[in-house]
Amino acid sequence: MVATRAPEDAYTAEPFLPGRGGLTALRRAAVDCRGCPLHRDATQTVFGAGDKNARVMLVGEQPGDQEDRQGKPFVGPAGHLLDRALEEAGIDPAEAYVTNAVKHFKFTQAEPRKRRIHKAPTLREMTACGPWLAAELAVVEPELIVVLGATAGKALLGSSFRVTQVRGTVLEEEIHGRAERLVPTVHPSAVLRADDREAAYRGLVSDLEVAARALP
């Protein structure tokens, strides 16, 4: 008898994507994604959200604890800080589309009922989730992508990406077969962890101002 391989062992979300439809169809299909092992421990899939005609798409790393519980991206403390920074930079959060490179929360937990500690996804897990992000880009067709942090940058631009080297600059790259313009910056959670939080926040706003000016 030949043992059958579990879908997550293939490390690709491709078989779970719908054959047709827009964001609603993608979001519905993503609920059942088993493209990598992260779905086993996460509460639910956290798909992107926002304006389907958004000029700006913001791509983060993965859902956090609150996002995993609520099923929506950027609803925790980092998300609230990001909204404030966007408004200050002149970008309306309500007119943006926000998503993550990885759609399931990866964490460690010492014991049940203890706090779940964020754990960075591997390149293999990011690659497995890539088809969802490619599909979101194809549907939304943003004029600009804001890359939030190193993990999102590696998912979009490859493992050699270093956010400190290119933050606050406008890049032009081919992403999933599309010519894209991108502005990298730090993830808002890094601002919350910074020793000098005010200086880190001002840096984030400055980078987002570059993004605002880059919009036609």
ABEGO torsion letter per residue (X at the ends): XBBBBBAAAAGBAAAABBABEBAAAAAAAAAABAABAAAAABABBBBBBEBAABABBBBBABBBAAAAAAGBBGABAAAAAAAAAAAAAGBBAAABBBBBABABBBBBBABBGBBBBBBBBBAAAAAAAAAAAAAAAAAAGBABBBBBEAAAAAAAAEAABBAAAABGBBBBBBBGGBBBBBBBBBBAAAAAABABAAAAAAAAAAAAAAAAAABX
